[in-house]
Every structure is written in C-alpha cells, then in structure tokens.
Amino acid sequence: VNLVESEGGLVQSGGSLRLSCAASGSIFSIYNMGWYRQAPGTERELVAVITSGGSTNYGDSVKGRFTISRDYAKNTVYLQMNSLVPEDTAVYYCNVHQWSDTGDMDNYWGKGTLVTVSS
C-alpha cells in the first residue's frame, strides 16, 4: 500500500490548512485511516483516526479544532486543521491499518509532511 500525502506548509497562527492522503496499491480491506504527528524531540502522537465505519477519535490537543474525514471510494483521508497554533508545528504522517488476505492487520505509514505554524 502506497500513501501519498499532500504538501504541508507554513501557516500563521489562527489559520487553517487541509491535508490529504491517498492510498493506492494492494488495497484489500482498510480498517482505519488516520494522522499522527511528531514534533522535534517528541514522540509520535495521535492526531485523528477514522474507522471503516466512520467512527472518529482525536488527540486531546486537537479536539474541536481539527476534523478528519474520509472518501471511501477514493481511499483518501483528509485532515482539516483550523485555529492552528505554533504547538501544532510538526511532521504529519498518514497512517493506514488494513486487514490482509491472510487475516493479519498490516500497518502502513506515509513519508510525512511538514506543517509549520508561525506565531
């Protein structure tokens, strides 16, 4: 499975940015799609995830500001980020969990895209 993320960018504090991630290749049965982020010197953390059934889960620091959505036909996940603050500066990684044809749960990561929020 290949994950292609949209470009991040530089945004002013209070601004908005939308990320997308398209999955392609050997797509069998996607369980969930989501976003994680990692700032310098910190561990990778959950931003948001959406399951095949449409359930969503958000990291505490982004609740109420970020919205995850999914286009099932296009195998694409979106992350709408509003009211951005400098603490949101990080490399954002797309993540997909997929059931394989052998019944295993496979985990895939995108290359990451940098989002920088200036104060």
C-alpha positions in Angstrom: 0.0 0.0 0.0 1.3 3.4 -1.0 0.3 6.5 0.9 0.7 9.9 -0.9 0.3 12.9 1.4 -0.4 16.4 0.2 2.1 19.1 0.9 2.0 20.8 4.3 3.2 24.3 4.5 3.7 27.4 6.5 0.6 28.9 8.2 0.1 31.8 10.5 -1.3 31.2 13.9 -5.0 31.1 13.8 -5.0 29.9 10.2 -6.2 26.8 8.5 -4.8 24.0 6.4 -6.1 20.9 4.9 -4.1 17.7 4.4 -5.0 14.8 2.3 -3.6 11.3 2.0 -4.5 8.9 -0.9 -3.9 5.2 -0.5 -3.2 3.1 -3.5 -1.7 -0.3 -4.5 -2.6 -3.5 -2.8 -5.7 -2.3 -1.0 -7.6 -5.2 0.4 -9.7 -4.1 3.4 -8.8 -0.9 5.1 -9.7 -0.9 8.8 -8.9 2.7 9.6 -7.0 5.7 8.3 -5.6 8.5 10.3 -3.0 11.1 11.0 -0.2 11.2 13.5 2.4 13.9 14.1 5.8 14.3 15.5 7.5 17.5 16.7 11.3 17.7 17.2 12.3 15.9 20.3 8.9 14.4 21.0 7.3 11.0 20.3 4.8 10.5 17.5 1.3 11.2 18.7 -2.2 10.5 17.5 -3.9 13.4 15.8 -7.0 11.8 14.5 -8.2 8.5 13.1 -11.4 7.4 11.3 -12.5 3.8 11.0 -14.2 2.0 8.2 -17.5 2.5 10.0 -17.0 6.3 10.2 -16.1 6.4 13.9 -13.5 9.1 14.8 -11.0 9.6 17.5 -9.0 12.7 18.2 -6.0 13.6 20.2 -6.9 15.8 23.2 -4.8 18.7 21.9 -6.7 19.0 18.6 -10.3 18.2 19.7 -12.6 20.9 18.5 -10.1 22.4 16.0 -9.3 19.5 13.6 -11.7 17.4 11.6 -10.9 14.1 9.9 -12.9 12.8 7.0 -12.7 10.0 4.5 -13.6 9.4 0.9 -14.2 5.7 0.8 -14.4 5.5 -3.0 -11.1 7.2 -3.4 -9.4 5.6 -0.4 -8.4 9.1 0.7 -8.4 10.6 4.2 -8.5 14.3 4.9 -7.5 16.4 7.9 -9.0 19.9 8.1 -7.0 21.9 10.6 -8.4 25.1 11.9 -7.3 27.6 14.6 -3.7 26.4 14.2 -1.3 27.3 16.9 2.6 27.1 16.9 2.3 24.0 19.1 0.8 22.2 16.0 4.1 22.5 14.2 5.2 19.0 13.4 5.7 16.5 10.7 2.3 14.9 10.0 2.2 11.3 9.0 -0.7 9.5 7.3 -1.4 6.0 8.7 -3.4 3.1 7.4 -4.3 -0.2 9.1 -5.5 -2.8 6.7 -6.7 -6.4 7.1 -4.6 -8.6 4.8 -5.9 -11.5 2.8 -4.3 -13.8 5.4 -6.2 -12.1 8.3 -3.3 -10.1 9.6 -3.5 -6.4 10.4 -0.9 -4.5 8.4 0.2 -1.0 9.3 1.4 1.5 6.7 2.9 4.9 7.0 3.3 7.9 4.7 6.6 9.7 4.3 5.3 12.7 6.3 4.6 16.3 5.5 5.8 19.3 7.5 3.3 21.8 8.9 4.8 24.9 10.4 2.7 27.4 12.3 4.2 30.8 12.9 3.3 33.0 15.8 
